[in-house]
Amino acid sequence: MGGYPMASAAVDEFMRLALAQAGRARLVCPPNPAVGCVLVGTDGSVIGEGHTQAVGQAHAEVMALRDAARQGHSITGATAYVTLEPCSHQGRTGPCCDALVAAGVHKVVAAVEDPNPRVAGQGFARLRAAGVVVEVGLGAEPSRELNIGFFSRMRRGQPWVRMKAASSLDGRTALPNGASQWITSDAAREDGHAWRARACAVLTGIGTVLQDDPRLDVRLPGATRQPMLVIIDSRLETPLGARLWGAVPRPLLIYTAQTDAARQQPLAERGAEVVALPDARGKVDLTAMLRDLARREVNEVHVEAGHKLNGSLLREGLVDELLLYQAPLLLGEGQGIAALGPLAELAQGTRLEWRAVDHIGPDLRVRARMAGREPF
């Protein structure tokens, strides 16, 4: 499968439109990948657009075909710009490659091959077998970025783990007495909710539950989907009256090291699924937890935890990306982002690669990834 030939400015614009559609899908479609599709008629005009809907509903290609039909456009001979290979299997919906062929599409310009082994080139093969011209590669990097968790789950067998923290400029997430509300601004907290919203699961530890009693839900206007809430609770100490229970309807998963069914029962009766994954130290096996989440179709895990769990995840190499909000504030002594312990040499430090630094209200948002963690 060759790369995409030199593209015109118009062709670039069509893929940009498709990527914009994919961006609109990101908050509604998990665990499916966020995909956008733009149909261009034989006269070079856009005749249909669409993006993947919620699970069990139409994919991007079908939405674009419906859009074109609703406007009365002929699809015969059209070119479809799509941000991911059209699916070729019967899942919750039918194969999109067949829908494009049946509609009379002449060419498909796709950003990247689907990493799902059930597709993985088969959609392209079926299109070509039906006489459809297929070109691949334009927009590959931004498409993978939009779906980094999906690519991670398909290629590594575990979700993409993004750790979020809010701190002072000197790296303090709380005072020595635990006070932390609020170090960063309203704007930073709202932005953090947007990152929660794109995840399949929000992960925290029992220390945060006991100390802060957080809700950890998405409270954005118009939010239609709530991520699963995952709690690491080795000794099953989650209070039955914690605020997280009454927040919003959503799956609640508690990983524990306790195998005693009698201790699990009260939490299960409250509505949680309790999963025992003990390691040799009597803690939760964090690697096994991530593999279990992948089996549950979790693409992105958004971590909002305390310094102890953050440190454990970092030490075990399970964090892929840091999302840090820093306020223009110095606090001196206090709790740090992660309890990593003293290092003997600088070389033992965790190496990161900068991805972006942005102003969010009065604060800074810093995104950094583990060195060498890409591509998939």
Secondary structure by P-SEA (a helix, b strand, c coil): ccccccccaaaaaaaaaaaaaaaaaccccccccbbbbbbbcccccccccccccccccccaaaaaaaaaaaacccccbbbbbccccccccccccccaaaaaaaacccbbbbccccccccccaaaaaaaaaabbbbbcccaaaaaaaacaaaaaaaaccccbbbbbbbbccccccccccccccccccaaaaaaaaaaaaaccbbbbcaaaaaaccccccccccccccccbbbbbccccccccccccccccbbbbbbbccccccccaaaaaaaccccccccccccccaaaaaaaaaaaacccbbbbbccaaaaaaaaaaccccccbbbbcccccccccccccccccccccccbbbbbccccccccbbbbbbcccccccc
